[in-house]
Amino acid sequence: MILWTIQPEKIYDQILQTGRYHCDFQKSFMTDWKYQYDWLVSEMKSRIGEPPEGVTYPVWAWYMREGKRKKPDLRRERWGNGKKGDRFVRIEIDISENRLLLSDFDLWSIILLNGLISMSEEEDRRLEVEYDRLSEEGKREFRELNWQRAFDITPFENDWISKGSCIQATFWELHREDIRDVRHFTSAL
């Protein structure tokens, strides 16, 4: 499956030197969301298998953006990554489907906010009432069961929610042999 990942140039250099890359969560800016990432890791383990030795957290890539299977536009990406002058790469990769887990990017954003995923305002009110009645442990279980919806990437849109147009992929490791193309760019922000 063709995917695209945006990485700092030093990550690409590491892949060339060592033949592989996996996420070092402590170096990421996402450490405030450890609970949500740990949940995702648990889902990945049950859906695609255990990570290789020494790997704890996933690598991220794009499968679809704005409803289209297209590579990220570097004219836009240069404004959304790093600080001015930082060097990045857009890496096009080909990874077998059994190595990755697809999820909806917008629904993942709800998960990061520790929210509940609902398909309508009415359902949202019903879920909140049900959720508020639970113990703390019950709330955790309810949330994590609700979050399973992020893996349904079927397009759906109404006046409450839109899903299925921005799809991300997570996988344990990026290998040198997965790489099909690389484009370097400099951050403008």
Rosetta blueprint (number, residue, H / E / L):
1 M L
2 I E
3 L E
4 W E
5 T E
6 I E
7 Q E
8 P E
9 E H
10 K H
11 I H
12 Y H
13 D H
14 Q H
15 I H
16 L H
17 Q H
18 T H
19 G L
20 R E
21 Y E
22 H L
23 C E
24 D L
25 F H
26 Q H
27 K H
28 S L
29 F L
30 M L
31 T H
32 D H
33 W H
34 K H
35 Y H
36 Q H
37 Y H
38 D H
39 W H
40 L H
41 V H
42 S H
43 E H
44 M H
45 K H
46 S H
47 R H
48 I H
49 G L
50 E L
51 P L
52 P L
53 E L
54 G L
55 V L
56 T L
57 Y E
58 P L
59 V E
60 W E
61 A E
62 W E
63 Y E
64 M E
65 R E
66 E L
67 G L
68 K E
69 R L
70 K L
71 K L
72 P L
73 D L
74 L H
75 R H
76 R H
77 E H
78 R L
79 W L
80 G L
81 N L
82 G L
83 K L
84 K L
85 G L
86 D L
87 R E
88 F E
89 V E
90 R E
91 I E
92 E E
93 I E
94 D E
95 I L
96 S L
97 E H
98 N H
99 R H
100 L E
101 L E
102 L E
103 S E
104 D E
105 F H
106 D H
107 L H
108 W H
109 S H
110 I H
111 I H
112 L H
113 L L
114 N L
115 G L
116 L L
117 I L
118 S L
119 M L
120 S L
121 E H
122 E H
123 E H
124 D H
125 R H
126 R H
127 L H
128 E H
129 V H
130 E H
131 Y H
132 D H
133 R L
134 L L
135 S L
136 E H
137 E H
138 G H
139 K H
140 R H
141 E H
142 F H
143 R H
144 E H
145 L H
146 N H
147 W H
148 Q H
149 R H
150 A H
151 F H
152 D L
153 I L
154 T L
155 P L
156 F E
157 E E
158 N L
159 D L
160 W L
161 I L
162 S E
163 K E
164 G L
165 S L
166 C L
167 I E
168 Q E
169 A E
170 T E
171 F E
172 W L
173 E L
174 L E
175 H E
176 R H
177 E H
178 D H
179 I E
180 R E
181 D E
182 V E
183 R E
184 H E
185 F E
186 T E
187 S L
188 A L
189 L L
